[in-house]
Amino acid sequence: QVQLVESGGGLVQAGESLGLSCAASGSFFRINTMGWYRQAPGQQRELVARITRGGTTDFADSAEGRFTISRDNAKNTVYLQMNSAKPEDTAVYYCHAKALRSRVGIREYDYWGQGTQVTVSS
């Protein structure tokens, strides 16, 4: 099993920056793609950004150019740097990871963090 622990959420003013981090721990062979999703009240959970183990990134249109995502494979940690925050970025941000449980087989399992609240005031 994989546990994902997020940190860094909070309240910021519009235009400011905020960083999130998520560390994976537990029993697994390898963490592959890691990413961040968010869910605003009354909305579906949506992708914000993700990064492969090799460093290839993918961003939602709303995050492109404002957010950066990075990871430290040795620490099994993913980071999200949110710049030029907007009120519409307000949501619960969830860390996500795809992991291989053992070196045998290729099936990936999905894991989610508990979520961290990000509030951007105007």
MARBA-3410 file (N, C-alpha, C, O; in Angstrom, 1 decimal):
122
0.8,-1.2,0.0,0.0,0.0,0.0,0.9,1.2,0.0,2.0,1.2,0.5 ~ 0.3,2.3,-0.5,1.0,3.6,-0.6,0.2,4.6,0.1,-1.0,4.8,0.0 ~ 0.9,5.4,1.0,0.3,6.5,1.6,0.9,7.8,1.0,2.1,7.9,0.9 ~ 0.0,8.7,0.7,0.4,10.0,0.2,0.0,11.1,1.2,-1.1,11.2,1.6 ~ 1.0,11.8,1.6,0.8,12.9,2.6,1.1,14.2,1.9,2.2,14.5,1.5
0.1,15.1,1.9,0.2,16.4,1.3,0.5,17.4,2.3,0.2,17.3,3.5 ~ 1.2,18.5,1.9,1.4,19.6,2.8,1.5,20.9,1.9,1.8,20.8,0.7 ~ 1.3,22.0,2.6,1.5,23.3,1.9,0.2,24.1,1.5,0.3,25.2,1.0 ~ -0.9,23.5,1.8,-2.1,24.3,1.4,-2.3,25.5,2.4,-1.6,25.6,3.4 ~ -3.3,26.3,2.0,-3.5,27.5,2.9,-4.3,28.6,2.1,-4.9,28.3,1.1
-4.2,29.8,2.7,-4.9,30.9,2.1,-3.8,31.9,1.6,-2.9,32.2,2.2 ~ -4.1,32.3,0.3,-3.2,33.3,-0.3,-4.1,34.3,-1.0,-5.3,34.1,-1.3 ~ -3.5,35.5,-1.3,-4.2,36.5,-2.0,-4.0,36.3,-3.5,-3.0,35.6,-3.9 ~ -4.9,36.8,-4.3,-4.8,36.6,-5.7,-3.5,37.3,-6.2,-3.1,38.3,-5.7 ~ -2.8,36.6,-7.1,-1.5,37.1,-7.6,-0.3,36.5,-6.8,0.8,36.6,-7.3
-0.5,36.0,-5.7,0.6,35.4,-4.9,0.9,34.0,-5.3,0.2,33.4,-6.2 ~ 1.9,33.4,-4.6,2.3,32.1,-4.9,2.1,31.2,-3.8,2.1,31.6,-2.6 ~ 2.0,29.9,-4.0,1.8,28.9,-3.0,2.4,27.6,-3.5,2.3,27.2,-4.7 ~ 3.1,26.9,-2.6,3.7,25.6,-3.0,3.1,24.4,-2.3,2.8,24.5,-1.1 ~ 2.8,23.3,-2.9,2.3,22.1,-2.3,3.4,21.0,-2.5,4.1,21.0,-3.5
3.4,20.1,-1.6,4.3,19.0,-1.7,3.5,17.7,-1.3,2.5,17.8,-0.5 ~ 3.9,16.6,-1.8,3.3,15.3,-1.5,4.3,14.2,-1.5,5.0,14.0,-2.4 ~ 4.4,13.5,-0.3,5.4,12.5,-0.2,4.7,11.1,-0.1,3.7,10.9,0.6 ~ 5.2,10.2,-0.9,4.7,8.8,-0.9,5.5,7.9,0.0,6.8,8.0,0.0 ~ 4.9,7.1,0.8,5.5,6.1,1.6,4.7,4.9,1.7,3.6,4.8,1.2
5.4,3.8,2.2,4.7,2.5,2.3,5.4,1.4,1.6,6.6,1.5,1.4 ~ 4.6,0.5,1.2,5.2,-0.7,0.6,4.9,-0.7,-0.9,3.7,-0.9,-1.3 ~ 5.9,-0.5,-1.7,5.7,-0.5,-3.2,7.1,-0.7,-3.8,8.1,-0.6,-3.2 ~ 7.0,-1.1,-5.1,8.3,-1.3,-5.8,8.7,0.0,-6.4,9.9,0.4,-6.4 ~ 7.8,0.7,-7.1,8.2,2.0,-7.7,6.9,2.9,-7.9,5.8,2.4,-8.2
7.2,4.2,-7.7,6.1,5.2,-8.0,6.4,5.7,-9.4,7.4,6.2,-9.7 ~ 5.4,5.6,-10.2,5.5,6.1,-11.6,4.9,7.5,-11.6,5.4,8.4,-11.0 ~ 3.9,7.7,-12.4,3.3,9.1,-12.6,2.8,9.6,-11.3,2.0,8.9,-10.6 ~ 3.1,10.8,-11.0,2.5,11.5,-9.8,1.9,12.8,-10.3,2.3,13.4,-11.3 ~ 0.9,13.2,-9.6,0.2,14.4,-10.1,-0.7,15.1,-9.0,-0.8,14.6,-7.9
-1.3,16.1,-9.4,-2.2,16.9,-8.6,-3.5,17.1,-9.3,-3.6,17.4,-10.5 ~ -4.6,16.8,-8.6,-5.9,17.1,-9.0,-6.6,18.0,-8.0,-6.1,18.2,-6.9 ~ -7.7,18.7,-8.4,-8.4,19.5,-7.5,-9.9,19.4,-7.7,-10.4,19.0,-8.8 ~ -10.6,19.7,-6.6,-12.0,19.6,-6.7,-12.6,20.8,-5.9,-12.4,21.0,-4.7 ~ -13.3,21.7,-6.6,-14.0,22.8,-6.1,-15.4,22.4,-5.6,-15.9,21.4,-6.2
-16.0,23.1,-4.7,-17.4,22.7,-4.3,-18.3,22.7,-5.5,-18.4,23.6,-6.3 ~ -19.0,21.5,-5.5,-20.0,21.3,-6.6,-19.4,21.0,-7.9,-20.2,20.9,-8.9 ~ -18.1,20.8,-8.0,-17.5,20.5,-9.2,-16.8,19.1,-9.2,-16.6,18.5,-8.1 ~ -16.6,18.6,-10.4,-15.9,17.3,-10.4,-14.4,17.5,-10.2,-13.8,18.5,-10.4 ~ -13.8,16.4,-9.7,-12.3,16.5,-9.6,-11.7,16.5,-11.0,-12.1,15.9,-11.9
-10.7,17.4,-11.1,-10.0,17.6,-12.4,-8.5,17.6,-12.2,-8.0,17.9,-11.2 ~ -7.9,17.2,-13.3,-6.4,17.2,-13.3,-5.9,18.6,-13.3,-6.4,19.5,-14.0 ~ -4.9,18.9,-12.5,-4.1,20.1,-12.5,-2.8,20.0,-13.3,-2.6,20.7,-14.2 ~ -2.0,19.0,-12.9,-0.8,18.7,-13.5,-0.3,17.3,-13.1,-0.6,16.9,-12.0 ~ 0.5,16.7,-13.9,1.1,15.4,-13.6,2.5,15.3,-14.2,2.8,16.1,-15.1
3.3,14.4,-13.7,4.6,14.3,-14.1,5.0,12.8,-14.1,4.8,12.1,-13.1 ~ 5.7,12.4,-15.1,6.1,11.0,-15.1,7.4,10.8,-14.4,8.0,11.8,-14.0 ~ 7.8,9.6,-14.2,9.0,9.4,-13.5,10.2,10.0,-14.2,11.2,10.4,-13.6 ~ 10.1,10.0,-15.5,11.2,10.6,-16.4,11.1,12.1,-16.5,12.0,12.7,-17.1 ~ 10.1,12.7,-15.9,10.0,14.2,-15.9,9.1,14.8,-17.0,9.1,16.0,-17.1
8.4,14.0,-17.7,7.5,14.5,-18.7,6.3,15.1,-18.0,5.7,14.4,-17.1 ~ 5.9,16.3,-18.3,4.8,17.0,-17.6,3.6,17.2,-18.5,3.6,17.2,-19.7 ~ 2.4,17.3,-17.8,1.2,17.5,-18.5,0.4,18.5,-17.6,0.2,18.2,-16.4 ~ -0.2,19.6,-18.2,-0.9,20.5,-17.4,-2.3,20.8,-18.0,-2.6,20.6,-19.2 ~ -3.2,21.1,-17.1,-4.5,21.6,-17.5,-4.3,22.9,-18.1,-3.4,23.7,-17.7
-5.2,23.3,-19.0,-5.1,24.6,-19.6,-5.1,25.7,-18.6,-4.4,26.7,-18.7 ~ -5.9,25.6,-17.5,-5.9,26.6,-16.5,-4.7,26.8,-15.7,-4.4,27.8,-15.1 ~ -3.8,25.7,-15.7,-2.6,25.8,-15.0,-1.4,26.1,-15.8,-0.3,26.5,-15.3 ~ -1.5,25.8,-17.1,-0.4,26.0,-18.0,0.2,27.5,-17.9,-0.6,28.4,-18.0 ~ 1.5,27.6,-17.8,2.1,28.9,-17.7,2.1,29.5,-16.4,2.9,30.5,-16.1
1.3,29.0,-15.4,1.3,29.6,-14.1,1.8,28.6,-13.0,2.4,29.0,-12.0 ~ 1.6,27.4,-13.2,2.0,26.3,-12.3,3.2,25.6,-12.8,3.3,25.4,-14.0 ~ 4.0,25.1,-11.9,5.0,24.2,-12.3,4.9,22.9,-11.4,4.5,23.0,-10.3 ~ 5.3,21.8,-12.0,5.3,20.5,-11.2,6.7,19.9,-11.3,7.3,20.0,-12.4 ~ 7.2,19.4,-10.3,8.4,18.7,-10.3,8.4,17.6,-9.3,7.4,17.4,-8.5
9.4,16.8,-9.3,9.5,15.6,-8.4,10.9,15.2,-8.0,11.8,15.6,-8.7 ~ 11.0,14.6,-6.9,12.3,14.0,-6.5,12.1,12.5,-6.3,11.4,12.1,-5.4 ~ 12.6,11.8,-7.3,12.3,10.4,-7.3,13.0,9.7,-6.1,12.4,8.7,-5.6 ~ 14.1,10.2,-5.7,14.7,9.5,-4.5,13.9,9.7,-3.2,14.0,8.8,-2.3 ~ 13.1,10.7,-3.2,12.3,11.0,-2.0,10.8,10.6,-2.3,10.0,10.7,-1.4
10.5,10.2,-3.5,9.1,9.8,-3.8,8.2,11.0,-3.5,7.1,10.8,-2.9 ~ 8.6,12.2,-3.9,7.9,13.4,-3.5,7.6,14.2,-4.8,8.5,14.3,-5.7 ~ 6.4,14.7,-4.9,6.0,15.6,-6.0,5.7,17.0,-5.4,5.1,17.1,-4.3 ~ 6.0,18.0,-6.2,5.8,19.4,-5.8,5.0,20.1,-6.8,5.1,19.8,-8.0 ~ 4.1,21.0,-6.4,3.3,21.9,-7.2,3.6,23.3,-6.8,3.3,23.7,-5.7
4.1,24.1,-7.7,4.3,25.5,-7.4,3.2,26.3,-8.2,3.2,26.3,-9.4 ~ 2.4,27.0,-7.4,1.3,27.7,-8.0,1.7,29.2,-7.9,1.9,29.8,-6.9 ~ 1.8,29.8,-9.1,2.1,31.2,-9.2,0.9,32.0,-9.8,0.1,31.4,-10.4 ~ 0.9,33.2,-9.5,-0.2,34.1,-10.0,-1.5,33.5,-9.7,-2.4,33.3,-10.6 ~ -1.7,33.1,-8.4,-2.9,32.5,-8.0,-4.2,33.3,-8.4,-4.1,34.5,-8.3
-5.2,32.6,-8.7,-6.5,33.2,-9.0,-7.6,32.7,-8.1,-7.5,31.6,-7.6 ~ -8.6,33.5,-7.8,-9.7,32.9,-7.0,-10.3,31.6,-7.5,-10.7,30.8,-6.7 ~ -10.3,31.4,-8.8,-10.8,30.2,-9.3,-9.9,29.0,-9.1,-10.3,27.9,-9.4 ~ -8.7,29.2,-8.6,-7.9,28.1,-8.1,-8.3,27.5,-6.8,-7.8,26.5,-6.4 ~ -9.2,28.2,-6.1,-9.7,27.7,-4.8,-10.3,26.3,-5.0,-11.3,26.1,-5.8
-9.8,25.4,-4.2,-10.3,24.0,-4.3,-9.5,23.2,-3.3,-8.6,23.6,-2.6 ~ -10.0,21.9,-3.1,-9.2,21.0,-2.4,-8.3,20.3,-3.4,-8.7,19.8,-4.4 ~ -7.0,20.3,-3.1,-6.0,19.7,-4.0,-5.6,18.3,-3.5,-5.2,18.2,-2.3 ~ -5.7,17.4,-4.4,-5.4,16.0,-4.1,-4.1,15.5,-4.8,-4.0,15.8,-6.0 ~ -3.3,14.9,-4.1,-2.1,14.2,-4.7,-2.5,12.9,-5.2,-3.3,12.2,-4.6
-2.0,12.5,-6.3,-2.3,11.2,-6.9,-1.0,10.5,-7.4,0.0,11.2,-7.8 ~ -1.0,9.2,-7.2,0.2,8.5,-7.7,-0.2,7.2,-8.3,-1.1,6.5,-7.8 ~ 0.5,6.8,-9.3,0.4,5.4,-9.8,1.6,4.7,-9.4,2.8,5.1,-9.6 ~ 1.4,3.5,-8.9,2.5,2.7,-8.3,2.5,1.3,-8.7,1.4,0.7,-8.9 ~ 3.7,0.7,-8.9,3.9,-0.7,-9.0,4.1,-1.3,-7.6,4.9,-0.9,-6.9
3.3,-2.3,-7.3,3.4,-2.9,-6.0,4.6,-3.8,-5.9,5.2,-4.0,-4.8 ~ 5.0,-4.5,-7.0,6.2,-5.4,-6.9,6.9,-5.3,-8.2,6.4,-4.7,-9.2 ~ 8.1,-5.9,-8.3,8.8,-5.9,-9.5,8.3,-6.9,-10.5,8.7,-7.0,-11.7 ~ 7.4,-7.7,-10.1,6.7,-8.7,-10.9,5.4,-8.1,-11.4,4.6,-7.7,-10.6 ~ 5.2,-8.1,-12.7,4.0,-7.6,-13.3,4.1,-6.1,-13.6,5.0,-5.5,-13.3
3.1,-5.7,-14.4,3.1,-4.3,-14.9,1.9,-3.5,-14.5,1.8,-2.4,-14.9 ~ 1.0,-4.1,-13.7,-0.2,-3.4,-13.3,0.2,-2.2,-12.3,0.9,-2.4,-11.4 ~ -0.4,-1.1,-12.7,-0.2,0.1,-11.8,-1.5,0.2,-10.9,-2.6,0.0,-11.4 ~ -1.3,0.7,-9.7,-2.4,0.9,-8.8,-2.5,2.4,-8.5,-1.4,3.1,-8.5 ~ -3.7,2.9,-8.4,-3.9,4.3,-8.1,-4.1,4.6,-6.7,-4.7,3.9,-5.9
-3.4,5.7,-6.2,-3.5,6.1,-4.8,-3.7,7.6,-4.7,-3.3,8.4,-5.6 ~ -4.5,8.0,-3.7,-4.8,9.4,-3.5,-4.5,9.8,-2.1,-4.5,9.1,-1.1 ~ -4.1,11.1,-2.0,-3.9,11.7,-0.7,-5.2,12.1,-0.1,-6.3,12.0,-0.8 ~ -5.2,12.7,1.1,-6.4,13.1,1.8,-6.9,14.4,1.3,-8.1,14.8,1.4 ~ -6.1,15.2,0.6,-6.4,16.5,0.1,-6.0,17.6,1.0,-5.9,17.5,2.2
-5.7,18.7,0.4,-5.3,19.9,1.2,-6.0,21.1,0.6,-6.1,21.3,-0.7 ~ -6.6,22.0,1.4,-7.4,23.1,1.0,-6.5,24.2,0.5,-5.5,24.6,1.2 ~ -6.8,24.8,-0.7,-6.2,26.0,-1.1,-7.3,27.0,-1.4,-8.2,26.8,-2.1 ~ -7.1,28.1,-0.8,-8.1,29.2,-0.9,-7.4,30.5,-1.4,-6.4,30.9,-0.8 ~ -7.9,31.0,-2.5,-7.3,32.2,-3.0,-8.3,33.3,-2.9,-9.4,33.3,-3.5
-8.0,34.4,-2.2,-8.9,35.5,-2.0,-8.6,36.6,-3.0,-7.5,36.8,-3.4 ~ -9.7,37.2,-3.3,-9.6,38.3,-4.4,-9.3,39.7,-3.7,-9.2,40.7,-4.4
END
